[in-house]
């Protein structure tokens, strides 16, 4: 299955925007409720653990700041279906990943939506803004 081709079709289906950068990287702008949108980076890459092809969905929440309650965030992400919090290059992000071999269309839809919704929720909760 061509993952990015499917994500392009899905973005069109939900009224979002799809921008591909190359054969392994694209951005989907996901429409949410209350006229809000969230940008999700979609990447296919080699898994550092298994060496197999992996699909990664990632979205920025906000810049990391020292008063952030990391323990609480770790406890919260235990309740997510697919996603986890990640600190990367000074930003708190939400990421979800799966192996491309097991990525069904339904799974990709659910993961993309969860990443977008959680990133938007925590961005608003932590900053009070709609930035990303």
Secondary structure, DSSP 8 states (H G I E B T S, - for coil): --HHHHHHHHHHHHT-EEEEEETTEEEEEEE-STT-EEEEEEEEEE-TTT-SEEEEEEEEEEE--TT--HHHHHHHHTT-SS-EEEEETTEEEEEEEEEGGG--HHHHHHHHHHHHHHHHHHHHHHHSS---
